[in-house]
Amino acid sequence: MEDALADAGDRRSLGLEKARAVRVAVTRSVVALGEPKMGGSLYILLPFAAITAIVLFFALFIILWAVTAILLGFHAPNDKTLPAILTVSVSLTALIGASLGAIYAFRKQILAEREGLRADQQVYSDRYVKAAELLAHERPSARLAGLHSLAILADDWREGRTPCVMAICSYLRLPNLAFGGEERNLGEQEVQRTAWKSIRARLLNLDSEHSWNDQELDFSGGHFQVVDLDQVKLAGAMVQFRNCTFRDGEIRLRGAVIEDALVDFTGSTFKNMKILLSGMKVKGRSVVSFDEVESAGSSFALDRMHIENDATLLIRRAEISDSELLFDSNDDLFYLHSRSSNIDGEVEFSDSKLKRTNVHMYSYSLSGRLVFADVETEDVEISIPPNISGTYVNLDVKPAGPTRIRIGPGRLSDGDLRIRPRGGQPAVLDVDITDFELSGGELRIHGDHPCWKALRVDLAGEQKGRLVISGRFSPAADVDIDSFAEIQRY
């Protein structure tokens, strides 16, 4: 029995020794693979280089010897020229060798840089995957970490900034309450607030290397309560909110500067929203579009906007009810706002439906285009800018209910101002032109529609422009035109 146990112990010791030997061998193999193989490629390369240099030397020597012999009239080089040929051959061999060495080193450097770039790209890709996984996490704290990681990665990874920005925009397009539960909803609101803060911070400075101004920010189809882009600066950028749903919150673009850019809300729905565009500067060929929107119980703060020559604010084919279009501020700085509220470009409401909505623009100055062509109005009051010059104003509304248009006190110094209603319900259109100086341009009024309820024209100062009245007013319409006005009738 003792002999059997001893044999087993010997076999166990032998097995341990073999295992130890195997580990040592493997370790030595790994170390050997990581060390330079001096006896391998280097010993092969050096003889090959030496042979190549010798062959190159003799080839150059023969070529130079032949050229020299030709130059000497097909006579072999003498003892004086032979040392020179040898010297030149050695020099050229060294020069060619050095050049080939430099090319080899340069190629090796390029390959090393490419390998380093691939390694960096792999690191960035790994960071992107981890951040995206965190952004899809159930816990708000993890999603916040993923959001911060994506934003920082976009700053660090210039080539991969677009997918990072797209990931954040795609996340914001998700419904706010996607993760369920009141506590989780509060956490999700914090995540969304932080996301907008990250985007806004990277749109405040056009000259920053971390600016996202060159990215297309697409939030189309999303559901939003709060959008915070106050004071952002966009140049050549596209910010899209097409077909979005906004409810019970605010959209903030106050003081934003938009140059040759697009801010597009086409097809979106607003319910109990505040759309704050106060102080926005719309420059270049920029477009701010609210085409085909539906708005109920919302307010649009549009005071102190500056819409430059080629810029456009579009509210076409929209359905706006029980809302406010506040081009005039209601606070104590009303008269100061008129200094910075300018429409030098175009504001167009064509083919829209306005119901129980007022449009007051009295604090603005107008030198561009203002178009209300075929706007269906019901319980609406419109007041246009008082000072109009070099422009085109179209008030060809279709009154479906009580509609009041207020013009003046003010002045038309150049351009066309036209009021030509396009049908509508009988006796609902009331136009009051009060203390209005017609110092140039043309004021054209078409009366051949039963929608007229009242027209009052009171001109101030010397009339230098044209007052054109065409058509016949309904006998029931109350028409009172300044008796001193010079009227051209058609």
C-alpha positions in Angstrom: 0.0 0.0 0.0 2.8 2.4 0.9 4.5 1.5 -2.4 1.4 2.3 -4.3 1.0 5.7 -2.6 4.6 6.5 -3.3 4.2 5.7 -6.9 1.1 7.9 -7.1 3.0 10.7 -5.4 5.9 10.3 -7.9 3.5 10.4 -10.8 1.8 13.5 -9.5 5.2 15.3 -9.0 6.1 14.3 -12.5 2.9 15.7 -13.9 3.4 19.0 -12.1 7.0 19.2 -13.4 5.7 18.6 -16.9 3.0 21.2 -16.6 5.6 23.7 -15.2 7.9 22.9 -18.2 5.0 23.5 -20.6 4.2 26.9 -19.1 7.9 27.9 -19.2 8.1 26.9 -22.9 5.0 28.8 -23.8 6.2 31.8 -22.0 9.6 31.7 -23.7 7.8 31.3 -27.1 5.6 34.4 -26.5 8.6 36.4 -25.4 10.6 35.3 -28.4 7.7 36.3 -30.7 7.7 39.8 -29.2 11.5 40.3 -29.5 13.2 41.4 -32.7 14.6 38.5 -34.7 18.1 39.6 -35.1 19.2 36.3 -36.6 16.2 36.3 -39.0 15.1 39.1 -41.2 18.0 41.4 -40.3 20.7 38.8 -41.2 18.8 38.2 -44.4 18.4 41.9 -45.2 22.0 42.9 -44.7 23.7 40.5 -47.2 21.0 41.4 -49.7 21.7 45.1 -49.2 25.4 44.6 -49.5 25.1 42.5 -52.7 22.7 45.1 -54.2 25.2 47.9 -53.4 28.1 46.0 -55.0 26.1 45.3 -58.1 24.9 48.9 -58.3 28.5 50.2 -57.9 29.8 48.0 -60.7 26.9 48.9 -62.9 27.5 52.6 -62.4 31.2 52.2 -62.8 30.7 50.4 -66.2 28.2 53.0 -67.4 30.5 55.9 -66.4 33.6 54.2 -67.8 31.7 53.7 -71.2 30.4 57.4 -71.2 34.0 58.6 -70.5 35.4 56.5 -73.2 32.9 57.9 -75.7 33.7 61.4 -74.6 37.4 60.7 -75.1 36.9 59.6 -78.7 36.4 55.9 -77.9 39.7 55.7 -75.9 39.9 53.9 -72.6 40.1 56.2 -69.6 43.6 56.9 -68.5 45.1 56.8 -65.0 43.9 60.4 -64.3 40.2 59.8 -65.1 39.9 56.4 -63.6 40.1 57.6 -59.9 37.4 60.2 -60.8 35.2 57.5 -62.2 35.6 55.4 -59.1 34.8 58.4 -56.9 31.7 59.3 -58.8 30.6 55.7 -58.8 30.9 55.4 -55.0 29.2 58.8 -54.5 26.2 57.9 -56.8 25.9 54.5 -55.1 25.8 56.1 -51.7 23.3 58.7 -52.9 21.0 56.1 -54.4 21.3 54.0 -51.3 20.5 57.0 -49.1 17.5 57.9 -51.3 16.2 54.4 -51.2 16.7 54.3 -47.4 14.8 57.6 -47.1 12.0 56.3 -49.2 11.8 53.1 -47.1 11.8 55.1 -43.9 9.1 57.5 -45.3 6.9 54.5 -46.3 7.4 52.9 -42.9 6.3 56.2 -41.3 3.2 56.4 -43.5 2.3 52.8 -42.6 2.9 53.5 -38.9 0.6 56.6 -39.1 -2.1 54.6 -40.9 -1.9 51.9 -38.3 -2.1 54.5 -35.5 -5.1 56.1 -37.3 -6.8 52.7 -37.5 -6.2 52.2 -33.8 -7.6 55.6 -33.0 -10.7 54.9 -35.2 -11.2 51.6 -33.4 -11.0 53.4 -30.0 -13.6 56.0 -31.2 -15.8 53.3 -32.6 -15.7 51.4 -29.3 -16.6 54.6 -27.4 -19.5 55.2 -29.8 -20.9 51.7 -29.3 -20.6 52.0 -25.5 -22.3 55.4 -25.5 -25.1 54.2 -27.7 -25.7 51.2 -25.4 -25.9 53.6 -22.4 -28.3 55.8 -24.3 -30.6 52.8 -24.7 -30.4 51.9 -21.0 -33.5 51.7 -18.9 -32.2 54.0 -16.1 -32.1 57.8 -16.7 -28.7 58.1 -15.0 -27.2 55.7 -17.5 -28.9 57.5 -20.4 -27.4 60.8 -19.1 -24.0 59.2 -19.0 -24.5 58.0 -22.6 -25.6 61.4 -23.7 -22.6 63.1 -22.3 -20.3 60.5 -23.8 -21.8 61.0 -27.2 -21.5 64.8 -27.0 -17.8 64.6 -25.8 -17.1 62.0 -28.5 -18.5 64.3 -31.2 -16.1 67.0 -29.9 -13.1 64.7 -30.1 -13.9 62.7 -33.2 -14.3 65.2 -36.1 -14.7 62.5 -38.7 -17.4 60.7 -36.7 -19.3 63.8 -35.5 -22.2 63.3 -37.9 -23.2 59.8 -36.5 -22.9 61.1 -32.9 -25.2 64.1 -33.7 -27.6 61.9 -35.6 -27.8 59.5 -32.6 -28.7 62.4 -30.2 -31.3 63.8 -32.6 -32.8 60.3 -33.1 -33.0 59.9 -29.3 -34.8 63.2 -29.0 -37.3 62.2 -31.6 -38.6 59.4 -29.3 -41.7 60.2 -27.3 -40.9 61.8 -23.9 -42.7 59.1 -21.9 -41.3 56.1 -23.7 -40.0 54.4 -20.6 -43.2 54.6 -18.5 -43.7 55.4 -14.8 -43.9 58.8 -13.2 -40.5 58.7 -11.6 -38.9 57.5 -14.8 -40.7 60.2 -16.8 -39.1 62.9 -14.5 -35.8 61.3 -15.2 -36.4 61.3 -18.9 -37.3 65.0 -18.9 -33.9 65.6 -17.3 -32.2 63.6 -20.0 -34.1 65.6 -22.7 -33.2 68.9 -21.1 -29.6 67.9 -21.0 -29.7 66.9 -24.6 -31.0 70.2 -25.7 -28.5 72.0 -23.5 -25.7 70.0 -25.2 -26.9 70.9 -28.7 -27.5 74.5 -27.8 -24.0 74.9 -26.3 -22.4 73.7 -29.6 -24.5 76.2 -31.7 -23.6 79.4 -29.8 -20.2 80.0 -31.4 -19.7 79.7 -35.1 -15.9 79.9 -34.8 -15.6 77.1 -32.3 -13.9 73.9 -33.5 -16.6 72.0 -31.7 -19.5 73.8 -33.4 -22.2 71.6 -34.8 -23.3 74.3 -37.3 -22.2 72.2 -40.2 -24.5 69.3 -39.2 -28.0 68.7 -40.3 -30.1 68.6 -37.2 -33.2 66.5 -38.0 -35.9 66.2 -35.4 -38.7 65.4 -37.8 -41.6 63.3 -36.6 -40.7 63.8 -32.9 -42.9 64.6 -29.9 -41.7 67.5 -27.9 -42.7 69.6 -24.9 -39.7 71.9 -24.6 -37.1 72.9 -27.3 -34.4 75.2 -26.1 -32.3 76.9 -28.8 -32.1 80.4 -27.5 -29.3 82.6 -28.9 -28.0 79.9 -31.3 -26.2 81.0 -34.4 -26.8 79.1 -37.6 -24.9 79.7 -40.9 -25.8 77.5 -43.8 -27.3 75.0 -41.4 -30.5 73.0 -41.6 -32.7 72.4 -38.5 -35.8 70.4 -39.3 -38.9 69.9 -37.2 -41.1 68.6 -40.0 -44.3 66.8 -39.0 -43.6 67.1 -35.3 -46.1 67.2 -32.4 -45.6 70.0 -29.8 -47.8 70.1 -26.7 -48.0 72.0 -23.4 -44.6 73.6 -23.5 -42.2 76.1 -25.2 -40.1 76.4 -28.3 -37.3 78.9 -27.6 -35.4 80.5 -30.4 -35.1 84.0 -28.8 -32.3 86.0 -30.1 -31.2 83.4 -32.6 -29.2 84.5 -35.6 -29.9 82.6 -38.8 -27.9 83.3 -41.9 -28.4 81.3 -45.2 -30.0 78.7 -43.0 -33.3 76.7 -42.8 -35.5 76.3 -39.7 -38.4 74.1 -40.9 -41.6 73.3 -38.9 -43.6 72.3 -42.0 -46.5 70.1 -41.2 -46.1 70.2 -37.4 -48.9 70.5 -34.8 -48.9 72.9 -31.9 -51.3 72.6 -29.0 -51.0 74.9 -25.9 -47.5 75.9 -26.9 -45.4 79.1 -26.7 -43.3 79.6 -29.8 -40.8 82.2 -28.7 -39.0 83.9 -31.6 -38.5 87.3 -30.1 -35.4 89.2 -31.3 -34.6 86.6 -34.0 -32.3 87.8 -36.8 -33.1 86.2 -40.2 -30.3 87.0 -42.6 -29.1 86.2 -46.1 -31.4 83.7 -47.9 -32.6 82.1 -44.8 -36.1 80.6 -44.5 -38.1 80.1 -41.3 -41.1 77.9 -42.3 -44.4 77.2 -40.5 -46.0 76.0 -43.7 -49.0 73.6 -43.3 -48.9 73.7 -39.5 -51.9 73.3 -37.2 -52.0 75.5 -34.1 -54.6 75.6 -31.4 -54.4 77.5 -28.2 -50.8 78.6 -28.8 -49.0 81.9 -29.0 -46.2 82.9 -31.4 -44.0 85.7 -30.0 -42.6 87.3 -33.1 -41.7 90.8 -31.8 -38.3 92.4 -32.5 -37.5 90.2 -35.4 -35.3 91.5 -38.2 -36.1 89.7 -41.5 -33.5 90.9 -44.0 -33.8 91.5 -47.8 -33.7 87.9 -49.1 -34.9 86.2 -46.0 -38.4 84.7 -45.6 -40.9 83.9 -42.8 -43.5 81.5 -44.3 -46.9 80.6 -42.7 -48.6 79.3 -45.8 -51.5 76.8 -45.9 -51.6 76.8 -42.1 -54.6 76.3 -39.9 -54.3 78.5 -36.8 -57.2 78.8 -34.3 -57.5 80.3 -30.8 -53.9 81.4 -31.0 -51.9 84.6 -31.0 -49.4 85.9 -33.6 -47.7 88.5 -31.4 -45.6 90.6 -33.8 -46.1 93.5 -31.3 -44.9 93.1 -27.7 -47.2 93.7 -24.9 -44.6 95.0 -22.4 -43.5 98.5 -21.6 -40.8 98.5 -24.3 -43.3 98.5 -27.1 -42.1 101.7 -28.7 -38.5 100.8 -28.4 -39.1 97.5 -30.2 -40.2 99.4 -33.3 -36.6 100.3 -33.8 -35.5 96.7 -34.3 -38.6 95.1 -35.8 -38.0 95.2 -39.5 -39.4 93.2 -42.4 -37.0 93.9 -45.3 -37.6 90.4 -46.7 -40.9 88.6 -47.0 -43.6 87.4 -44.6 -46.3 85.3 -46.3 -49.6 83.8 -45.0 -51.0 82.7 -48.3 -53.8 80.1 -48.3 -53.9 79.9 -44.6 -56.9 79.7 -42.3 -57.0 82.1 -39.3 -59.8 81.6 -36.8 -60.1 83.7 -33.6 -56.5 84.8 -34.1 -55.2 88.4 -34.3 -52.1 89.5 -36.3 -50.8 92.9 -35.0 -47.7 94.3 -36.7 -47.9 97.9 -35.7 -44.4 98.1 -34.2 -42.7 96.9 -37.4 -41.4 98.8 -40.3 -41.9 97.3 -43.8 -39.8 97.6 -46.9 -40.2 94.0 -48.1 -43.3 91.9 -48.9 -46.3 91.1 -46.8 -48.7 88.7 -48.4 -52.2 87.6 -47.1 -53.3 86.2 -50.4 -56.4 84.0 -50.2 -56.2 83.8 -46.4 -59.5 82.6 -44.9 -60.3 84.7 -41.9 -62.9 84.4 -39.1 -63.0 86.5 -36.0 -59.6 88.0 -37.0 -58.1 91.4 -36.7 -55.0 92.4 -38.8 -52.9 95.5 -38.4 -50.0 96.0 -40.8 -46.8 98.0 -40.2 -47.4 101.8 -40.3 -44.5 102.8 -42.4 -44.4 101.1 -45.8 -41.8 101.8 -48.5 -40.7 100.1 -51.7 -42.7 97.1 -51.0 -45.7 95.0 -51.9 -48.6 94.4 -49.5 -51.3 92.0 -50.4 -54.4 91.8 -48.2 -56.6 89.7 -50.6 -58.3 87.8 -47.8 -61.3 85.5 -47.9 -63.4 86.5 -44.9 -65.5 83.6 -43.6 -66.5 85.6 -40.5 -65.9 89.0 -38.9 -62.6 90.3 -40.1 -61.1 93.7 -39.3 -58.1 95.3 -41.0 -56.5 98.3 -39.4 -54.1 100.5 -41.4 -52.5 103.7 -39.9 -51.6 106.1 -38.6 -48.8 105.7 -41.0 -47.4 106.3 -44.4 -47.1 104.6 -47.8 -44.1 106.2 -49.5 -43.6 103.7 -52.3 -44.8 100.3 -53.5 -48.3 98.7 -53.7 -50.9 98.2 -51.0 -53.8 96.1 -52.3 -57.1 95.1 -50.6 -59.0 92.8 -53.0 -61.1 90.4 -51.1 -61.6 86.9 -52.6 -65.3 86.3 -51.9 -66.3 85.1 -48.4 -69.4 85.6 -46.3 -71.6 88.7 -46.8 -71.0 91.8 -44.6 -68.1 90.6 -42.5 -65.1 92.7 -43.8 -64.3 95.9 -42.0 -61.3 98.0 -43.2 -60.3 101.1 -41.4 -57.5 103.3 -43.0 -57.0 106.2 -40.5 -54.6 109.2 -40.6 -52.7 107.5 -43.4 -50.3 109.6 -45.6 -50.3 108.5 -49.2 -46.9 110.1 -50.2 -46.2 107.7 -52.9 -47.0 104.3 -54.4 -50.5 103.0 -54.9 -53.4 102.0 -52.6 -55.8 99.8 -54.5 -59.1 98.7 -53.1 -61.6 96.4 -54.9 -65.2 96.7 -53.8 -67.0 94.3 -56.0 -67.7 91.6 -53.3 -70.6 91.3 -50.9 -68.2 90.5 -48.0 -67.7 94.2 -47.4 -69.2 95.5 -44.2 -67.4 98.9 -43.9 -64.6 100.9 -45.5 -63.2 104.1 -44.0 -60.4 106.0 -45.7 -58.9 109.0 -43.9 -55.9 110.5 -45.7 -53.4 112.8 -44.0 -51.0 115.3 -45.6 -50.6 116.0 -49.2 -51.6 113.1 -51.4 -48.8 112.2 -53.9 -49.6 108.5 -54.4 -52.6 107.0 -56.2 -55.8 105.9 -54.6 -57.6 103.4 -56.9 -61.1 102.2 -56.2 -62.4 99.5 -58.5 -65.8 97.7 -58.6 -69.0 98.6 -56.8 -69.6 98.2 -53.1 -72.7 96.5 -51.8 -75.5 99.0 -50.9 -75.4 97.6 -47.4 -71.7 98.4 -47.0 -70.7 101.5 -44.9 -68.3 103.3 -47.2 -66.7 106.6 -46.0 -63.8 107.9 -48.2 -62.0 111.2 -47.5 -63.8 113.8 -49.5 -60.4 115.5 -50.3 -58.9 112.3 -51.7 -58.1 112.1 -55.4 -59.7 108.8 -56.5 -59.1 106.9 -59.7 -62.1 104.6 -60.3 -62.2 101.6 -62.5 
